[in-house]
Each structure stands twice: as structure tokens, then as C-alpha cells.
Amino acid sequence: MTAVAQGTAESGAFSNGPSAGGGQDSRSIKVVAVLAWLSGIAVVAKGLMLLMRTNAQPPQAAFLVGFGLLWSGLGLAIFRKPSEQSLSLAGLLALGTLVAALLFKSVWGSTAVRWTVLVWSLVVDLSVTAAYVHFVQREEHREGALLDNRFLRIAHLAGASQVVCLRNTGSIAWRELKRYFRAPSSYVILGLFLVYQGLVFYIAVRYLNDPNAPHGAPMKFFFGGPFWFWPLECFIIAIITMDTMADEQIRRTIEPMLTVPVHESELVIGKFLGALGFFVFLWVGTFMYVVMLVAHAQGIHPASVMNLALFGGFAALWLFLSVGTNRVGFSGVATWVMTAVAGVAAVTYGSSGLAWGRVLSLLGVTAVPVAAVLGRELIPSAKAGWARFLLGAIALAGYAVLAWYGYDLTRVLFHEAGRNAPNLGPVLSGYLGAVGIGAAGIALGILFSSLTRDLKLSCMLTFIVLFLLIIVKIMLLPEVNIIETSWVRHLMMHLNFFDYMYDFSRGIVDTRQLTLLGTVIVLCLYGASRAVQVFKGR
Amino acid sequence: MNDVNVIEVSNLTKWYPDVLAVNRISFSVKKGQVVGFLGPNGAGKTTTLKMLTCFLPPTSGDAWVGGQSVSQDPAGVRRRIGYLTEHNALYEEMGVEEYLRFRASLKGVPWRLRKQYVEEALESCRLTEVRHRLVGHLSKGYRQRVGMADTLVHKPPVLILDEPTVGLDPGQIIEVRALIKEVAKQNTVLLSTHYLAEVEQICDHVVIIHRGTIVANDSVETLRRGSDGSTASLESVFMKLIADTDRKAQENSDGAERKKSDEGVRDSAGQETSGDEEVRDSAGQETSGDEEVSQ
């Protein structure tokens, strides 16, 4: 109340532009602006010099000139009136330059120029972000809320200025994740996803069992090589992301969201993290196949591994029932009975002599706190105590039924013997690839979702654009060879997601590829937050 | 009562692509006042509130809420207001208490105080018995209360309520009005509504907006008393103001039609709108004159 009492009696004082106050801060911002402007001019000059050479390379020169013009324009804009937007754009551009300097070797004319650009963009990025921090701090100093966190400051200095507003991102991401888990359709999606992946895994194993089959590990075939990985990956991304932003527009919840102190970028990043969380959750189920392969290499019948799967499956069933029916008691008892029946069946018909007791005791112990959290967070309509009790009961029941057999999962997983045991390195890099490309796809999907409130349209756009990034592989084949311009070919080769996954599935983690995926994510989310700013009122 | 302006609107204007929704309006709300914001549908009420809450940027002009400028410091303004939106859109898959906690965290309520603030909001809106239910399973009256609890949860000094009683049954309307009255004891409230009875019950000051301009800005009593000293109902005063504005608009549009044939079409958006805009311009000037007289 007291803050308000200052009142608007002297409201004229508030109408001053942000550039007017605080001499020292604006001076440092102006230094940055001049720096950006000068270096932009220098890049333009370099581009023009390239153009005038006898062996002129128009694409390179055009790139440099356009790039330099952008920089100098931005520098002028900041010099004239520093704003959150221009500064954060400059920060992003500097980051983009840094990435470009890292990725593309040939564009810069010589190694010396490339290194200069590299160092220069790093310096500009840091100084722009520093200026931005000053700027935002001054704007917010009355509240002192935004950047009093040291971690945020470091995160901010480290990169894209847009990422500064991370305060609310966590709660938005968590809410978004819960949104997925509360929609019954998510469980159907999860189930169908696992059916498809299970089929792919089955095909891979059967294929490799053929005597004439090429040599290779099943998980490599699962992730990389053949085409079967892609339709589902692209489709599932389109499905998960199509309503992320559009839903807020349709349900009009965008208005209460953006009339509290939440920045558009926080909303977009939160949505991104939530969708990514669900996407990762989809993939977690497939780790079962790795466990089965390891178990197989140890001479354990894969059927017993299914016990584990059943356990997880029934916990999911319980959640589904309780969310779907909103009757916690009923679904809890029903699932408890089903778990017990399934447990007995698994023990009876699974191969004997295999003991999963320790595994399950491990799981049982971890399940109780997990269940407590889930009970509170996922099922708000429940009487929380009951939910926690029931979830804990299910975990313990699973443990009790299956504790007849004991085997140490950790020993299974990390035992070094076993000729056919999958090498965990490539498997993990395969997952990294699936999730990394998934993250880039999700960012793309969020961008499209923020551009249109038509779900079908954004779904289709996401799918087509993602699929194009894979079809590129075919376009570049010597037999097809659609693209003849050499620099376009070069660019396309860098944007070929198919080869990315091929590398990842073989345990090759290329930082250039990771950087490019990161850049796609940053640019898409940036575009999405701008789109939200523009379209929110429509 | 403090004499400080908590909301100060100065020449606020909003152009949608080819419609002038709000035309250079100015008014102010003093601390502790409960101001009714009246007008027929499409008058520009919601657009004005959206600008005051920094959801839409104004085309020109500015407003200050709690001393912060809407165009310069949106974050500062947003921190000081509680805003109940026109459609009261809520996340339906969340529980009531959970939703309020989520909103409290977004509104910057410190972690330690969050539980207490949410508890107080639940109690003041009488939501304690439904705290664990999903928002999507609640009746409209309860949802409206959840919306009210959300506007109150961070204890903002300024409340901006956009048609809080629309679509409720009579019992619920009475409840929500009682709630607003209760809240108004401690806060400054700007209340947009269609119900004149609501204004008479709750508000001590009225701003009437029509065709994007302010046609009256006065206390309820003064407005009802009229120039000749007789007391009229707020309803008849309202209808008369609206009719007057419409008549002026009609006259001016006739004038504009004639003028346009000399000057040519000003706006590519079409003759209708073009005429309309000029009407609004002149109506704005007229009423700003009125305003000075009444003050």
C-alpha cells in the first residue's frame, strides 16, 4: 500500500523514457552500442572487399554484408534508445554469430577472420548481456526481484538474454507437465508409443537373428539406421506440441497468464520444458529393452524382466484410473487387486530361478516418497493422505509379491561380462539424440503453435517441416541430387537430422550437431515468445 | 481517505487494425475508491481494462497504476494489480488450492508466505470446502469465486474486475457482490459491469464510456441528481447519456458524410468506419467539455 501512496501526483516523472535516467548505466550501454555499430560496419566492409575480389564469392559476401548491416542497425537502435528488446536481440545475435563462427569454417574467408569474429562475438555477447543486466536491474530496482539471484545473473551472462526471466519458468513447466499427465489421452499416447517402439525393437531383434543379417547391435538399429525411427518421432512431436500455445489462446487463459508479472519468454520456455519432460517420459519406457538385452546377455529369461514392466505399467494404470474416474478409492483398490493378480501370474509363468526381490525392494523403497509426491501433485482432487497411502500400498504389494526371487539389478546392469551385452555408451548417445532432436522439434512445434490457434494447422506444419529435415537425406543422394547449388548443398548437409541420428545411434556425439540443435531451440523459442507478444490480443 | 490517484489515465487511445476502440480517454481513481466502469457492449470497457493491466499496449497516451506507467513498466504495474478477466479463464485440470498456489508463485508471493496467503484467499472467498476439487468440476458461481480468490491472493492494492457477476444466478450475484463490498473496504477497485443496480450498491463513483469516449465521470449521487435538482434513477441517466451520445454521433456522421464528399475518403478501411471515426473524434471533444463542467 505504501508503494502506491507515492501515487501519480507527480506522474509526469514516470513518463520519462528508460534511457533518460541513470547516467552511468546508459553510458556503458552506449559504449556497447557504438562497439556493435563499428564492428557491423567492419563486417560490411569485409563483405564488400570480398565482392570486389577477382574470384568473388557472392553468397559469402552477401552473408557478411547482411550480417554487418544487421549489427550496425541494431547498434544504432540501442544507441538511440536502449530497450529490453533491442538489447536482448543484440545478445542473441552475438550468440548466433558465435555459433556461426564455430560451425561454418568456409564463410569467413580466412582462419584469422574466423577467430576474430569468434572472439569479437564472445566479447560483444558478454558486454551486451552485462548492459542488459544493468538495464533490467535499473528498471526493476524498486522491487529488486528480478536479478537478485546470483545464479540467474550467471545464467544470463552466459548466453541468450531472453533466458534471463527464469523466475517463473519452473512453476510454469511443472504445471505444463502436470497438464499432460492429467489428460487421459496422454496415457493412450504413451501406450501407443510403446506399442510402436516395441514392434520396432522386436523387428530389429528378429532381423539381426537372421544368419544373413549384417553385423550390428539391436539398439543401433532401434535408433538410427532404418527409416522406422522417424515417422513416430516426428508425429509424436507434432501431437504433443500442437496445442501448447494455441490452447492458451483458445481457452483465453493467456490473458490471466500475461497480466501477472510473467514475461512471454518465461511462458514459452516453461511450455517447452513441460513438453520436453513429457517427451522424455515417453522414451523412459523404452529403456526396458536395454534392460532386457542386458538380462539376456546374462542368461536371464527376458520374461522375468516383464515383471518389472508390469509393475510400472500397473502404477501407470492406477494413475490413469484415478485421473480418469476421479474416484481414488475405487481405482486404488482395483489396481491393487490387478497388481496382485499380475504379480502372481508373472511369478508363476515367468522363468523360475530368477529373483527380483532386491530390485523390487529398491523400487519399493523409492516408490514410497515418489508416490507421496505424486499423490499430492498429480491428484489434487484426492484426499492427499489416502492417495499417498494407496500409492505406497501398491509399491509395497508389488514388493511383497515379487520378493520371492532375488536378483541385484545393479549387478545385472553394470556387470562387465557377457559377450552380447549392449555397450551402454552408444545406447545413451542414442537416447541423447532422440531427446535432442525431440527438443529441437518441440521448439519448432511451439513456434508454430504460437503462430496459429488452429491445432490441425500447427500439427501439420510441425510434421512437414520436421520431415523435410529428414527427407533432405534423400534429396542429397547422388541418384536424386535435387540441389545443385554448392553452398545450399553445404547448408543442407548441416541441417540433415537423419545423419545426426545415424551418428548418435553409433555413439558419436558431435558438438557441432548439438550446437545446431541448441540454436534451433533458442531461435524457435525466441520467435515463439515474439509471436505471443504480437498475437496475444487477437 | 487518502487523496492520491491510484489509477491515472491520460489520453489513452487504442486502435485495432481498422477500428478505433478507445479514443483519448482520461480519468482517475483515488485511493480507496470503488469506481464503476459502465458502458454498453462494445463501448471499449474491456479494451481499456486490458490496457490498464498491460495485456495490450496502448496506441497512444499512457496510464499509471499505483505510480507505474503502463507503457514503461508493465512488470511493475502487473505486480500491483489483481485482475479478474472478462471470461474468467481458469486452468480446468488443476485443483482449486493448487491453482491458487500456482498463481501466487507467479505473482511473486514469497515461498514462506504462500501457504498463508492462499489460505486467506480461500477463506475470504469461502472456498475451503472445495479446495481439493478440480476447477473444471466446479459450478460457475464457484469458478467466479476462484477467479476472485486469484485476484486477491497476492494482496494487491488495486483490483480491476471485468464483469464479475455476468452469467451468475441471482443468489450467486448477491454473494459475489457481497464479496466485492468486503474487499472494497481495504482496496481500490475498478469494476466494469452492465448492471446498474450493482453500481448503485457497491460503487461511490461512476465512469461511463460509450463509443470509445467517456460520457460521464462523477459520483453516483451527483449523476442522479441532474442539473435541475430532481433525482432520477441511474438507469434513466445512463440511457439518456447513451442516447445523447448516439444522437450527436448521428448528427456528426451526417456532417461528416457531407464533408467527406468534399475531401474524399480519408480511410481505406471503408466509408462506414471512416465516418464513424470522425464522429468519435468530435464526440470525444464534446464530452471532455461536459466533464469539465461537471467537475
Contacts between the chains, C-beta under 8 A, distances in Angstrom:
chain1	res1	chain2	res2	distance
A	1	B	157	5.2
A	3	B	66	6.7
A	3	B	67	7.1
A	3	B	80	7.3
A	3	B	157	7.6
A	4	B	4	7.4
A	4	B	6	5.7
A	4	B	31	6.9
A	4	B	66	4.2
A	4	B	67	6.2
A	4	B	80	6.6
A	4	B	157	4.5
A	4	B	158	7.2
A	5	B	2	6.6
A	5	B	4	5.8
A	5	B	31	7.3
A	6	B	67	4.8
A	7	B	4	3.5
A	7	B	5	5.9
A	7	B	6	7.1
A	7	B	31	7.6
A	7	B	67	5.7
A	8	B	4	7.5
A	8	B	5	4.7
A	8	B	6	7.7
A	8	B	8	4.0
A	8	B	28	7.7
A	8	B	64	4.2
A	8	B	67	5.7
A	9	B	4	6.3
A	9	B	5	6.8
A	11	B	5	7.7
A	11	B	8	5.4
A	11	B	10	7.6
A	11	B	64	4.9
A	11	B	67	7.6
A	11	B	69	7.9
A	14	B	64	5.9
A	14	B	67	6.7
A	14	B	68	6.9
A	14	B	69	4.6
A	14	B	72	6.6
A	14	B	73	7.8
A	15	B	62	6.3
A	15	B	69	6.3
A	15	B	72	7.4
A	16	B	72	8.0
A	17	B	72	7.4
A	18	B	72	6.5
A	139	B	73	6.7
A	139	B	75	7.8
A	140	B	75	6.8
A	140	B	76	7.8
A	142	B	76	7.0
A	143	B	75	7.9
A	143	B	76	7.0
A	143	B	79	6.6
A	145	B	108	6.1
A	146	B	75	7.9
A	167	B	108	8.0
A	168	B	105	7.2
A	168	B	106	5.2
A	171	B	102	6.0
A	171	B	105	4.8
A	171	B	106	6.4
A	172	B	106	7.6
A	175	B	91	7.2
A	175	B	94	7.3
A	175	B	102	5.7
A	178	B	93	7.5
A	178	B	94	7.6
A	179	B	91	7.5
A	179	B	93	5.9
A	182	B	93	4.4
A	183	B	93	7.1
A	251	B	89	5.5
A	251	B	92	7.9
A	252	B	85	7.2
A	252	B	87	4.9
A	252	B	89	4.0
A	253	B	89	4.4
A	253	B	90	7.2
A	253	B	91	6.2
A	255	B	50	7.6
A	255	B	55	5.8
A	255	B	85	4.8
A	255	B	87	7.8
A	255	B	89	6.5
A	256	B	83	7.2
A	256	B	85	5.5
A	256	B	89	6.1
A	256	B	90	7.8
A	256	B	103	7.8
A	256	B	150	7.2
A	257	B	106	7.8
A	258	B	55	5.9
A	259	B	53	4.3
A	259	B	54	6.5
A	259	B	55	5.2
A	259	B	78	5.9
A	259	B	81	7.4
A	259	B	83	4.8
A	259	B	85	7.4
A	260	B	78	5.7
A	260	B	103	7.0
A	260	B	106	4.8
A	260	B	107	5.0
A	261	B	75	4.9
A	261	B	78	4.7
A	261	B	79	5.1
A	261	B	106	7.3
A	261	B	107	6.7
A	261	B	108	5.9
A	262	B	106	5.5
A	263	B	75	7.8
A	326	B	134	7.3
A	326	B	137	7.6
A	380	B	94	6.6
A	380	B	95	2.6
A	380	B	96	7.9
A	380	B	97	7.1
A	380	B	98	4.6
A	380	B	132	6.1
A	380	B	134	6.7
A	381	B	95	6.0
A	381	B	132	5.6
A	381	B	133	5.7
A	381	B	134	5.2
A	381	B	137	7.6
A	382	B	132	7.1
A	383	B	132	6.9
A	384	B	132	7.7
A	536	B	55	7.0
A	537	B	50	7.1
A	537	B	55	6.8
A	537	B	56	4.7
